[in-house]
Amino acid sequence: MHKWMEKVPVSEALDQVVENSLNQLKFEQKRQRRRRWTAASGVTAAAFAVVVVFFGTHPALASKLPFIGHLFEQVEEDVSYSGKYSERAESLISAEDAERMEQGEISDSSYVQTSNGVTVTISEVYCNQYALYLAMQIYSEEGFPEDFNGRNMENKNYGYDTVGYYAESDYGNNLFGVSAEPIEGYFEDEHTFIGIYRDDVHKVMDETTNEFVSAPESFTYKLTFYDFWGDSEGGGEVKTVEPDGTESSYFDEERKHYQGEWHFEMDIQQDDSQTQIIDVEQVGDAGVGIKEVVKTPYEVTANLVVPEGKTVDDYMLVICDADGDILPYQGDSTFLYNIYQKDTDRVYVFVCDSDQYFSELKKYRWDGDYEEKKKEKTFAGYLSEHALAQAEVTFE
């Protein structure tokens, strides 16, 4: 996962103090939000008191009760690709199925799967032309180790927890996903992880041409998880199956694994109802340019004009907010930028030579005291002097 923030080279001791303080502040803010959310759910919790007592001896079922249909609301601000997904997400679990689960009539459904003591619930989905987001809960009857990807650390590296996974995704029509990002979220307790799974839908593989294409506006999305893992000093056993069906296993000394098979299938309709596309059609002297700038409720990007013999990988797209500072990446894409809680009514878009950007231009933002630098010249102001193409774009 690429991270757009890098440390300013100051005293290591001071740097560590600042980092610890910021991480602790993030942790406390997250904890306060969850307390408020839990308090607001008090009436619901009381109403289900008898049910919870009934499921006291069935922890996997009990894990599905409290917040089905509200997982996005709990975690959407605590991931690197933050956004109010709950405002536009579609609930996957019907009220009827939720009630049946609450009554203990069903333990598994299309969106609740249990395998080898681990229950995975997918409660909501949001999808636009760039990414698909699933609100998830992973419940382990055994429980996650205290050091599972730093589960028991109050000072998180990025202010959130992660769970790694191995999965296969199928978009139909011979299109297969290539997402490799960890699931981001937080451990509610030693048994329960709540997070958001993100899959790029503008970058899927067409096996007939071996080229990346965009997923269609509507498609059937099939997702099968086979392994959830995290760094842990205790390690764990990994079972493998050879192509001829031969089973074997080995011990992974660095990671704890939860293997099984959790299969989900859902009909997806991309939501582009609030997407804005601004035509730019500007080409610089080098032949590279900006065709259009696209903004969704959660991200902003640009489609480029690339000269013959070049590819988009030869260039770095940089988008700055109205204050002239670079926006954070959305997921692991350096061409897609997150807009949560940023002023993006106006953005500054730059196309730079990739090698020059990473070896030279980016240093203006991350080397030295940028807070002092930007008093005279923002990052956008600096890039305007070096970009191969640029545009200032205003959105409604």
C-alpha positions as CSV (number, residue, x, y, z in Angstrom):
1,M,0.0,0.0,0.0
2,H,1.4,3.3,-1.1
3,K,1.3,6.1,1.5
4,W,1.5,9.7,0.4
5,M,2.8,11.0,3.7
6,E,6.5,10.8,4.4
7,K,8.5,12.0,7.4
8,V,10.3,15.4,7.5
9,P,14.0,14.7,8.4
10,V,14.2,16.2,11.8
11,S,15.7,14.9,15.1
12,E,14.8,11.2,15.4
13,A,13.8,11.6,19.1
14,L,11.5,14.5,18.2
15,D,10.2,12.7,15.2
16,Q,9.2,9.7,17.3
17,V,7.5,11.9,19.9
18,V,5.4,13.6,17.2
19,E,4.6,10.3,15.5
20,N,3.5,8.6,18.8
21,S,1.4,11.7,19.7
22,L,-0.4,11.7,16.4
23,N,-1.1,8.0,16.4
24,Q,-2.3,8.2,20.0
25,L,-4.6,11.0,19.0
26,K,-6.0,9.0,16.0
27,F,-6.6,6.1,18.3
28,E,-8.4,8.1,20.9
29,Q,-10.6,9.8,18.2
30,K,-11.5,6.4,16.8
31,R,-12.4,5.1,20.3
32,Q,-14.5,8.1,21.0
33,R,-16.4,7.7,17.7
34,R,-17.1,4.0,18.6
35,R,-18.3,4.9,22.1
36,R,-20.8,7.4,20.6
37,W,-21.9,4.9,18.0
38,T,-22.4,2.2,20.7
39,A,-24.3,4.6,22.9
40,A,-26.6,5.5,20.1
41,S,-27.3,1.8,19.6
42,G,-28.2,1.3,23.2
43,V,-31.9,0.9,22.7
44,T,-31.3,-1.7,20.0
45,A,-28.9,-3.6,22.2
46,A,-31.4,-3.7,25.0
47,A,-34.1,-4.9,22.7
48,F,-31.9,-7.8,21.6
49,A,-30.8,-8.7,25.2
50,V,-32.8,-11.9,25.3
51,V,-31.5,-12.9,21.9
52,V,-27.9,-12.3,22.9
53,V,-28.4,-14.4,26.0
54,F,-29.7,-17.2,23.8
55,F,-26.7,-17.0,21.5
56,G,-24.3,-16.8,24.4
57,T,-23.2,-20.3,23.6
58,H,-23.1,-19.6,19.9
59,P,-20.4,-16.9,19.5
60,A,-20.3,-17.1,15.7
61,L,-24.0,-16.4,15.5
62,A,-23.8,-13.7,18.2
63,S,-21.1,-11.9,16.2
64,K,-23.6,-11.3,13.4
65,L,-26.3,-9.6,15.5
66,P,-25.2,-6.2,16.7
67,F,-24.6,-4.0,13.6
68,I,-25.7,-5.9,10.5
69,G,-26.3,-3.3,7.9
70,H,-24.2,-0.7,9.7
71,L,-20.6,-1.9,9.3
72,F,-19.7,1.0,6.9
73,E,-20.9,3.5,9.5
74,Q,-18.5,2.0,12.1
75,V,-15.3,1.9,10.1
76,E,-15.6,4.2,7.0
77,E,-13.6,7.1,8.7
78,D,-10.8,4.8,10.0
79,V,-9.3,3.6,6.7
80,S,-6.8,5.2,4.3
81,Y,-9.5,5.6,1.7
82,S,-12.0,7.2,4.1
83,G,-15.4,8.3,2.9
84,K,-19.1,8.3,3.8
85,Y,-19.9,5.1,2.0
86,S,-22.8,4.4,4.3
87,E,-24.7,7.3,2.7
88,R,-24.8,5.5,-0.7
89,A,-24.2,1.8,0.1
90,E,-26.6,-0.9,-0.7
91,S,-27.5,-3.3,2.1
92,L,-27.0,-6.9,1.1
93,I,-28.7,-8.6,4.0
94,S,-32.4,-8.3,3.9
95,A,-34.4,-7.4,7.0
96,E,-36.1,-10.8,6.8
97,D,-32.7,-12.6,6.8
98,A,-31.4,-10.4,9.6
99,E,-34.5,-11.2,11.7
100,R,-34.1,-15.0,10.9
101,M,-30.5,-14.8,12.0
102,E,-31.5,-13.0,15.2
103,Q,-34.0,-15.8,15.9
104,G,-31.4,-18.5,15.2
105,E,-33.2,-19.9,12.3
106,I,-30.2,-19.6,9.9
107,S,-26.5,-19.5,10.6
108,D,-25.3,-19.1,7.0
109,S,-26.7,-17.1,4.1
110,S,-25.5,-15.7,0.8
111,Y,-23.6,-13.0,2.7
112,V,-22.7,-14.9,6.0
113,Q,-20.3,-17.8,5.5
114,T,-18.6,-19.9,8.2
115,S,-15.6,-22.2,7.5
116,N,-13.2,-23.7,10.0
117,G,-14.4,-21.6,12.9
118,V,-14.2,-18.3,11.1
119,T,-17.4,-16.5,10.1
120,V,-17.3,-13.8,7.4
121,T,-20.2,-11.4,7.0
122,I,-20.5,-9.0,4.1
123,S,-23.3,-6.6,4.9
124,E,-23.1,-3.7,2.4
125,V,-21.6,-2.8,-0.9
126,Y,-20.8,0.4,-2.8
127,C,-19.4,0.5,-6.3
128,N,-18.5,3.3,-8.8
129,Q,-16.5,3.2,-12.0
130,Y,-13.2,3.1,-10.1
131,A,-13.6,0.8,-7.1
132,L,-15.9,-1.6,-5.3
133,Y,-16.1,-1.4,-1.5
134,L,-17.5,-4.1,0.8
135,A,-18.2,-3.7,4.5
136,M,-17.1,-6.8,6.3
137,Q,-16.9,-8.5,9.6
138,I,-14.5,-11.4,10.3
139,Y,-15.2,-13.4,13.4
140,S,-12.8,-16.0,14.7
141,E,-14.1,-18.4,17.4
142,E,-10.4,-19.1,18.3
143,G,-9.6,-15.5,18.5
144,F,-6.7,-13.5,16.9
145,P,-3.3,-13.4,18.6
146,E,-2.5,-10.2,20.5
147,D,0.3,-9.4,18.0
148,F,-1.8,-10.3,14.9
149,N,-0.7,-7.5,12.6
150,G,-0.2,-5.3,15.7
151,R,-3.8,-6.0,17.0
152,N,-3.0,-5.1,20.6
153,M,-1.0,-1.9,19.8
154,E,-2.7,1.4,20.7
155,N,-0.3,3.3,18.6
156,K,-1.1,2.0,15.1
157,N,1.2,2.6,12.3
158,Y,-1.5,4.3,10.2
159,G,-4.3,4.7,12.8
160,Y,-6.1,1.5,11.6
161,D,-5.7,-2.3,11.6
162,T,-5.3,-4.5,8.6
163,V,-5.9,-8.2,7.7
164,G,-4.1,-9.8,4.8
165,Y,-5.9,-12.3,2.6
166,Y,-5.8,-14.6,-0.4
167,A,-8.9,-14.5,-2.6
168,E,-10.2,-14.8,-6.2
169,S,-12.6,-12.4,-7.7
170,D,-14.6,-12.9,-10.9
171,Y,-16.4,-10.1,-12.7
172,G,-18.0,-12.4,-15.3
173,N,-17.3,-12.4,-19.1
174,N,-13.7,-13.7,-18.4
175,L,-12.8,-10.7,-16.3
176,F,-10.9,-11.3,-13.1
177,G,-9.9,-8.8,-10.4
178,V,-6.3,-8.0,-9.4
179,S,-6.8,-6.4,-6.0
180,A,-4.0,-7.1,-3.5
181,E,-4.7,-4.5,-0.9
182,P,-5.2,-5.7,2.7
183,I,-8.6,-5.2,4.3
184,E,-8.4,-2.1,6.5
185,G,-10.4,-1.5,9.6
186,Y,-10.1,-2.3,13.3
187,F,-10.3,-5.1,15.8
188,E,-13.4,-4.6,17.9
189,D,-12.1,-7.3,20.3
190,E,-9.9,-10.4,20.2
191,H,-12.4,-12.3,18.1
192,T,-13.8,-9.6,15.8
193,F,-12.4,-7.6,13.0
194,I,-14.5,-5.0,11.1
195,G,-13.2,-3.6,7.9
196,I,-13.6,-2.5,4.3
197,Y,-12.5,-4.6,1.4
198,R,-11.6,-2.6,-1.7
199,D,-11.2,-3.9,-5.2
200,D,-10.3,-1.8,-8.2
201,V,-12.9,-2.2,-10.9
202,H,-11.2,0.0,-13.4
203,K,-8.3,-2.4,-13.5
204,V,-9.5,-5.9,-14.1
205,M,-7.9,-8.5,-16.5
206,D,-9.5,-9.6,-19.7
207,E,-8.1,-13.1,-20.1
208,T,-9.0,-13.2,-23.8
209,T,-6.7,-10.2,-24.5
210,N,-4.5,-10.2,-21.4
211,E,-5.2,-6.5,-21.0
212,F,-6.6,-4.4,-18.2
213,V,-10.1,-3.1,-18.8
214,S,-12.8,-1.5,-16.8
215,A,-15.6,-3.7,-15.4
216,P,-19.1,-3.1,-17.0
217,E,-21.7,-0.8,-15.5
218,S,-23.5,-3.9,-14.2
219,F,-22.0,-7.3,-13.5
220,T,-22.2,-10.3,-11.2
221,Y,-19.3,-10.2,-8.8
222,K,-18.0,-13.5,-7.4
223,L,-15.6,-13.4,-4.5
224,T,-14.0,-16.3,-2.7
225,F,-11.6,-16.0,0.2
226,Y,-9.3,-18.9,1.0
227,D,-7.0,-17.5,3.6
228,F,-6.9,-14.6,6.1
229,W,-3.5,-13.9,7.6
230,G,-1.5,-11.5,9.7
231,D,2.1,-11.1,11.0
232,S,2.5,-13.0,14.3
233,E,5.5,-14.3,16.2
234,G,3.7,-17.5,17.0
235,G,3.3,-18.3,13.3
236,G,0.9,-20.9,12.0
237,E,0.4,-23.9,9.8
238,V,-0.4,-23.5,6.1
239,K,-2.1,-26.3,4.2
240,T,-1.5,-26.5,0.4
241,V,-3.1,-28.6,-2.4
242,E,-1.0,-29.5,-5.4
243,P,-2.5,-29.4,-8.9
244,D,-2.7,-33.3,-8.8
245,G,-4.7,-33.1,-5.6
246,T,-1.9,-34.0,-3.2
247,E,-2.3,-32.2,0.1
248,S,0.7,-31.0,2.2
249,S,1.4,-28.4,4.8
250,Y,4.2,-26.3,6.2
251,F,4.7,-24.0,9.1
252,D,4.9,-20.2,8.5
253,E,7.0,-18.8,11.3
254,E,6.1,-15.2,10.6
255,R,2.3,-15.3,9.9
256,K,-0.8,-16.8,11.5
257,H,-3.3,-18.1,8.9
258,Y,-7.0,-18.8,9.0
259,Q,-7.7,-21.0,6.0
260,G,-11.1,-22.1,4.6
261,E,-13.5,-21.2,1.8
262,W,-15.9,-18.3,2.0
263,H,-17.8,-17.7,-1.3
264,F,-19.9,-14.7,-2.0
265,E,-21.8,-13.7,-5.1
266,M,-23.7,-10.4,-5.7
267,D,-25.2,-8.4,-8.5
268,I,-23.4,-5.0,-8.8
269,Q,-24.7,-1.8,-10.4
270,Q,-22.1,1.0,-10.6
271,D,-23.3,4.2,-9.0
272,D,-22.1,7.2,-11.1
273,S,-25.1,9.4,-10.3
274,Q,-22.9,12.0,-8.6
275,T,-19.8,11.7,-10.8
276,Q,-18.7,14.9,-12.4
277,I,-16.6,14.9,-15.6
278,I,-14.8,18.2,-16.6
279,D,-13.4,18.3,-20.2
280,V,-9.9,19.9,-20.3
281,E,-8.3,18.9,-23.6
282,Q,-5.0,20.5,-22.8
283,V,-1.8,19.2,-24.4
284,G,1.7,20.4,-23.5
285,D,4.7,20.9,-25.7
286,A,5.9,17.3,-24.9
287,G,2.7,15.9,-26.4
288,V,1.3,14.7,-23.1
289,G,-1.9,16.3,-21.8
290,I,-5.0,16.1,-19.7
291,K,-8.2,15.0,-21.5
292,E,-10.6,15.2,-18.6
293,V,-10.8,15.3,-14.9
294,V,-13.3,13.0,-13.1
295,K,-14.6,13.4,-9.5
296,T,-16.8,11.0,-7.7
297,P,-18.1,11.4,-4.1
298,Y,-14.9,9.7,-2.9
299,E,-12.1,10.2,-5.3
300,V,-10.7,12.4,-8.1
301,T,-8.5,11.4,-11.1
302,A,-7.7,12.5,-14.7
303,N,-7.6,10.8,-18.0
304,L,-4.4,11.6,-19.9
305,V,-3.4,12.2,-23.5
306,V,-0.2,10.2,-24.0
307,P,2.1,10.6,-27.1
308,E,2.8,7.7,-29.4
309,G,5.5,5.4,-28.0
310,K,4.7,6.3,-24.4
311,T,2.4,4.8,-21.7
312,V,0.8,6.3,-18.7
313,D,3.4,4.7,-16.5
314,D,5.9,7.1,-18.0
315,Y,4.1,9.9,-16.2
316,M,3.0,10.9,-12.7
317,L,-0.4,12.4,-12.2
318,V,-0.5,14.8,-9.2
319,I,-3.7,16.4,-8.0
320,C,-3.7,19.1,-5.3
321,D,-6.6,20.5,-3.3
322,A,-7.8,24.1,-3.3
323,D,-5.0,24.9,-0.8
324,G,-2.4,23.7,-3.2
325,D,-1.3,20.6,-1.3
326,I,-1.3,17.0,-2.7
327,L,-4.3,14.8,-2.0
328,P,-3.7,11.4,-0.4
329,Y,-3.8,8.3,-2.7
330,Q,-7.1,6.4,-2.9
331,G,-6.1,2.8,-2.1
332,D,-2.9,1.7,-3.8
333,S,-3.4,3.7,-7.0
334,T,-1.1,6.6,-7.7
335,F,-3.5,7.9,-10.3
336,L,-6.5,8.0,-8.0
337,Y,-6.8,10.5,-5.1
338,N,-8.9,10.6,-2.0
339,I,-11.0,13.7,-1.4
340,Y,-12.5,13.0,2.1
341,Q,-12.6,16.1,4.2
342,K,-10.5,18.0,1.6
343,D,-11.5,21.2,-0.2
344,T,-11.8,19.9,-3.8
345,D,-14.3,22.4,-5.2
346,R,-11.2,23.5,-7.1
347,V,-8.3,21.2,-7.8
348,Y,-4.9,21.7,-9.5
349,V,-3.9,18.9,-11.9
350,F,-0.4,18.2,-13.0
351,V,1.3,15.7,-15.3
352,C,5.0,15.2,-14.6
353,D,7.7,13.0,-16.0
354,S,7.7,10.0,-13.6
355,D,11.4,9.7,-13.2
356,Q,11.8,13.5,-12.6
357,Y,8.9,13.5,-10.1
358,F,10.3,10.7,-7.9
359,S,13.9,11.7,-8.1
360,E,13.5,15.5,-7.8
361,L,10.1,17.2,-7.7
362,K,8.5,15.3,-4.8
363,K,11.4,16.5,-2.5
364,Y,9.9,19.9,-2.4
365,R,7.0,18.5,-0.5
366,W,8.7,16.0,1.8
367,D,12.3,17.1,2.2
368,G,12.9,20.0,4.5
369,D,10.3,22.2,6.3
370,Y,7.4,22.3,4.0
371,E,5.3,24.3,6.4
372,E,7.8,27.1,6.0
373,K,8.2,26.6,2.2
374,K,4.5,26.8,1.5
375,K,4.2,30.2,3.0
376,E,6.0,31.4,-0.1
377,K,5.1,28.6,-2.6
378,T,2.7,25.7,-2.2
379,F,3.4,22.3,-3.8
380,A,0.9,23.2,-6.6
381,G,2.8,26.4,-7.1
382,Y,6.1,24.5,-7.3
383,L,4.8,21.9,-9.7
384,S,3.3,24.5,-12.0
385,E,6.9,25.5,-12.8
386,H,7.9,21.9,-13.8
387,A,4.9,20.0,-15.0
388,L,4.6,18.8,-18.6
389,A,0.9,19.6,-18.6
390,Q,-1.4,21.3,-16.0
391,A,-4.9,22.5,-15.4
392,E,-7.0,24.3,-12.8
393,V,-10.5,22.7,-12.5
394,T,-13.5,23.9,-10.7
395,F,-16.4,21.5,-9.7
396,E,-20.0,22.4,-8.8
